[in-house]
Amino acid sequence: HVQLVESGGGSVQAGGSLRLSCAASGNNLFQFTMAWFRQGPGKERGGVATIGTDESTEFAESVKGRFTISRDKSKSNLYLQMNDLKPEDTAIYYCAVSRRRGWWLIQHPEDVSYWGQGTQVTVS
């Protein structure tokens, strides 16, 4: 079993930056792809970024060049650095883990094994 706790959300003006963190606990975290998903008002939950066990990364087209995903060597802390934020980035952001590869997972939230509770990001 894996537990995920997000932090770092908040309100920011367009063009600003936020850094989200996710603290993971559980066994064999090194075996999981870790990811960020988001769900905006009236929208389905969609992939934002993933980082694989080999540190390979995938990004949604809408955030490429603005967001960076990383995790520490222990594999227990995941981060999402968000720069040049736009109002359309407003959403609840969820940390997630899966045994699926990142390129697959970013398009398939149904294959997430564990979800965090989410953290709100509001861009005005």
Disulfide bonds with the S-S distance in Angstrom:
Cys22-Cys95 2.08
